Amino acid sequence: MSSLSRELVFLILQFLDEEKFKETVHKLEQESGFFFNMKHFEDQVQAGEWDEVERYLCGFTKVEDNRYSMKIFFEIRKQKYLEALDRQDRAKAVEILVKDLKVFASFNEELFKEITQLLTLENFRQNEQLSKYGDTKSARGIMLIELKKLIEANPLFRDKLTFPAFKASRLRTLINQSLNWQHQLCKNPRSNPDIKTLFTDHACTPTNGARPPPPTNNPLVGPIPKAGAFPPIGAHNPFQPVVSPSPGAIAGWMSSTNPSLPHAAVAAGPPSLVQPSTAAAFLKHQRTPTGVAGMDYQSGDSEHLMKRIRTGQSDEVSFSGVAHAPNVYSQDDLPKSVVRTITQGSNVMSMDFHPQQQTVLLVGTNVGDISLWEVGSRERLAHKTFKVWDISTCSMPLQTALLKDATISVNRCVWGPDGLILGVAFSKHIVQIYTYNPNGELRQHLEIDAHIGGVNDVAFAHPNKQLCIVTCGDDKTIKVWDAQTGRRLYTFEGHEAPVYSVCPHYKENIQFIFSTAIDGKIKAWLYDCLGSRVDYDAPGHWCTMMAYSADGTRLFSCGTSKDGESHLVEWNESEGAIKRTYLGFRKRSLGVVQFDTTRNRFLAAGDEFQIKFWDMDNTNILTAVEAEGGLPASPRLRFNKEGSLLAVTTSDNGIKILANNDGLRLTRLLESRPMEGHRGPSEPINSKPLIVNALGPAANVSAAMSPSLERSDRIQPAVSINNLATMDSSRLVDVKPKISDDLEKIKSWKIPDIVDQSQLKALRLPDPVTTGKVVRLIYTNSGLALLALISNAVHKLWKWQRSERNPLGKSTAYVVPQLWQPANGTLMTNDTGDNNPPEESAACIALSKNDSYVMSASGGKVSLFNMMTFKVMTTFMSPPPAATFLAFHPQDNNIIAIGMEDSTIQIYNVRVDEVKTKLKGHQKRVTGLAFSQILNCLVSSGADAQVSS
């Protein structure tokens, strides 16, 4: 919905409230989801109107949206349950337990059991945690305090708790203004117009067919009619008289057919309260190209734009006891402690953490090198010095520039959204694109001769569900390239100075790009050829970068003027104006200040040899750290996706890694893990040496290879640190391996080398209680433990402990692992249903990527266990048919593929307890399932000897 349409809803809400349509007001609040009326919500809760309470809440959030929403609904339903028990209405209490509270059982089975046990008590106050429960009124009041805290902390309610400030009876005023305008434009204006309807435009009719004399004042050029010209309208209060607009304003409304508008700070929109759907509220000012009068640039997608976008979080909810406190941000969430120092060897120009592997850092330098660092283990995973992959395909200006001066710098390096691709923008013409696999190997993918002069920024975007590369450069243009083929798709021209940065984004299904130039101009572009949609001035009027908060709802920019004045601001997208300016910069910064955002809560910028932090909602500086000294005047910085780590450049060509408590645990865990296994050559086998003297025919793109790329429809959750345990520490840093060496390494990897008897060793796993044979056996993803499923449906876990013989706790046949289970003696035991004993073919097991959960079945229901506590989280899929194979989705532990005895495959969402898709194709039971780590596909095998994908 466009910004003006949204404002119209607020005007209608005000009108309905003034006219005392109370129920209608709250219904519109709920259906639009624009304003959450806390007073109305409190009244409903105090009155115990629980169905109305939930119905009103559902206009703004659902139970599964995020942890705040889940806690809100839990508190309400728990209170409803306790009140039923207090009334001794056991039947109602059981109904609430089954219908309303059961949904929370999958997240905390123990809590659900504890709530259920309240039914067995004569008075639930006999429960220690509920002993202080008073009467119903006081309990509702206490709950309301908690609910208000949860709602205010919930990001889905941001900007929805305050009604906009505007004058009373604003809608009446606008209608009265419209009637004045209509009356001024009448051919036969009467001194006392009779307004009988708003359904059609007003027009005065002459009396007795005679044309009255023209009014004394020309409505378009002279004074306006006197106030009070209109009589009362309608059954309610009369419309108040208003002052009509100035002649200039009227002329502006009538000049909408002007075929061309300059790039002004504000351009007039069409004469309507409800404007056409726009690309984003910030892009609402339209530009009409020459020769195309009155064209509507936007697609007819307005119906889809009216759907509200929810930014639900995937955070798991953990309930502790019956009362819950909301999560509160504190300075402890900020990464401020130095945990690692890395020596890069040359001046770091750009950094970016991998979107999934939270400790993998991409670094670009002033000599054109790029490196991949595993910051937890301090290992350099890959190192690439700059070279042109094939200069014969480069343009003549680039070849000339390289002949004159071969020095080149990285201006920007950035990961693609799925972490399978990365882009590097250089100070001369070129963008290089590499593909990346989780083993740390980089392969040449595309080399694009993108701009004349330097390429100042590179980013990735998904217009039309197609992965694209967005670049900008010294030639004052922004260009969009196909990430698969390197073909140029769009060129955006309109800046009058070199373009400094780009910020692709999407809102309400509309894709667009913000760009900034070194003259301080900010422009916005849709993926079309119709020019920029906005033209604003950035504070400082020089080098500025823009970034959205992690949830995509808030826009920030940071820049420095030529005089050294730095500005960090938040933008009001609906107005294209600065909403908030953050304080705390030194008067004259010694370089261009860099910034980053994290956790939808904090901002950080490098200034005055420090890292300065702000709360997004507070303009005053939150804190500043010096990171033990050694920082440049304006250090570059970058958060990882979780906000637990912060990489900061140092003045001695290095990088410091700062961490909060979560980041500290993460780095310590990685530091203690062995880095084993061959990762593959660090240079691609088909790489070509730098040829600076070969001047051949010029072309734009050189593609070394074209792997298939697929876009995931959701932001992928972070890959566990356990996946990094296979990385080796034997990589030769800064040494280019010869092609023959790489070939020898590959040739040496042969099956006979693995099965040589001298390399085999038998090991008996200790088990004091042997009650059956092992039917399934797998390593954990970390490789530090073995998990077995026994024929009696019990799971056994063996872990290698640290000792003198095995100081790193590695899995090895030379040290016997220990059978492990929680101190309370809990066993992970599957449901067996009527299968006793279970069929071996029905036994199946799978581990989540982070080894936190195991999913398993032994002929009965599928069970999901917590690997730390051995407690069952949930059970589902009652047979028949029984599950025969299980697989977690590699990027989302909530999505599970389940192969069935009846030959079907069911794609199941654990969080919502729902089968999303049922796949058919096999003739007999499913015997194997595997998700691709890169492609968006699933491969299956069956007892019918068929393999499908």
Protein Blocks (a to p, Z undefined) as FASTA:
>chain_A
ZZklmmmmmmmmmmmmmnopaklmmmmmmmnomaccfklmmmmmmnopaklmmmmmmmmb
cfklpmmlmmmmmmmmmmmmmmmmmnopaklmmmmmmmmmmmmmmmommlmmmmmmmmmp
mblklpmklmmpccfklmmmmmmmmmmmmmmmpmklgoklbccdddehklmmmmmmmmmm
mmmmpmbdcfbdcdfbfkbccddddehhiacdddfbdfklmccddehkaccedjbdcddd
dddddfklmmmmmmmmpmbdcddfbdcddddfbdcddfbfklmpccddehiahiafbdck
llmmmpccddddfbdcddehjbdcdddddfklpcfbdfbdcdehpacfbdcddfklmmbc
cdddfeopacdddfknopafbdcddddfblmlpcfklmmmmmmomcdcdfbdcddfkopa
ccdddfehpacdddddfkopacdfbdcdfbgcjdfbdcdddehhiacdddddfkopacdd
dfklopafbdcehiabdcfbdcdddeehiacdddddfkopacdddddfebpfbdcddehi
iaddddddfkopaccdddddfkopacdddddfknopafbdcehiafbdcbdcddddehhl
accddeehiacdddfkbcbdfbdceklghiafbdcddddfkopaccdddfkopacddddf
klmmmmmmmmmpccedjebjfbdfkbccddfkbccdddfbdcfbdcdddddfbdcddddf
klmmmpcfkbcehiacdfklmmmmmmmmcfklmmpmklgccdddddfbacbdcfbdcddf
kopaccdddfkopacdddddddfklmnopacfkbccdddddfkopacdddekjaccddfk
lgccdddfklmaccddehiacddddfklopafbdchiaddddfbdcddfklmkbccdddf
kopacdddfklopafbdcdhbfbdcfbdcddfkbccdddddfkopacZZ
